[in-house]
Amino acid sequence: MVAAVLLSTCRYILRDRPDDPIFTRMALQYKQICLGTLRREVGGISSPVTVITVAKALALAVDDVRLLHP
């Protein structure tokens, strides 16, 4: 969940500095971390989906919507 918060923070900073290569790279890294952990959580699920799993999925969805509609 920390990676999702850091992803959101990077995207917020990138609003003011859209061409900053460091924050762009960091945002991509945090998104990759979120996607990887979400994939592992959903792929190996034998019990009901957790609140954290849903929160990560929503954070990634919000990030994608923000990219489409800045």
C-alpha positions as CSV (number, residue, x, y, z in Angstrom):
1,M,0.0,0.0,0.0
2,V,3.0,2.3,0.6
3,A,3.9,2.1,-3.1
4,A,0.4,3.2,-4.0
5,V,0.7,6.3,-1.8
6,L,4.1,7.0,-3.3
7,L,2.8,6.6,-6.8
8,S,0.0,9.1,-6.1
9,T,2.6,11.5,-4.6
10,C,4.8,11.3,-7.7
11,R,1.8,12.0,-9.9
12,Y,0.9,15.0,-7.8
13,I,4.4,16.4,-8.2
14,L,4.3,15.7,-11.9
15,R,1.3,17.9,-12.3
16,D,3.6,20.9,-11.7
17,R,6.6,19.4,-13.4
18,P,5.3,17.1,-16.1
19,D,8.7,16.6,-17.8
20,D,10.7,15.7,-14.7
21,P,12.4,12.4,-15.6
22,I,13.2,11.4,-12.0
23,F,9.6,11.6,-10.8
24,T,8.3,10.0,-14.0
25,R,10.7,7.1,-13.5
26,M,9.8,6.8,-9.8
27,A,6.0,6.8,-10.7
28,L,6.6,4.0,-13.2
29,Q,8.6,2.0,-10.6
30,Y,5.9,2.4,-7.9
31,K,3.2,1.5,-10.4
32,Q,5.2,-1.7,-11.3
33,I,5.5,-2.6,-7.6
34,C,1.7,-2.1,-7.1
35,L,0.8,-4.2,-10.1
36,G,3.2,-7.0,-9.1
37,T,1.9,-7.2,-5.5
38,L,-1.7,-7.0,-6.7
39,R,-1.0,-9.8,-9.2
40,R,0.5,-12.0,-6.5
41,E,-2.4,-11.3,-4.1
42,V,-5.1,-12.0,-6.6
43,G,-3.3,-14.9,-8.4
44,G,-2.8,-16.9,-5.2
45,I,-6.0,-16.1,-3.5
46,S,-7.7,-18.9,-1.6
47,S,-9.6,-16.7,0.7
48,P,-11.9,-13.7,0.2
49,V,-10.3,-10.6,-1.3
50,T,-8.9,-8.3,1.4
51,V,-9.6,-4.6,1.9
52,I,-5.9,-3.9,1.1
53,T,-6.2,-5.7,-2.3
54,V,-9.3,-3.7,-3.2
55,A,-7.6,-0.4,-2.1
56,K,-4.5,-1.2,-4.3
57,A,-6.8,-2.0,-7.3
58,L,-8.7,1.3,-6.8
59,A,-5.4,3.3,-6.4
60,L,-4.2,1.9,-9.7
61,A,-7.5,2.6,-11.4
62,V,-7.5,6.2,-10.1
63,D,-3.9,6.6,-11.4
64,D,-5.0,5.5,-14.9
65,V,-8.0,7.8,-14.9
66,R,-5.8,10.7,-13.9
67,L,-3.4,10.0,-16.8
68,L,-6.3,9.9,-19.3
69,H,-8.0,13.1,-17.9
70,P,-5.3,15.4,-16.4
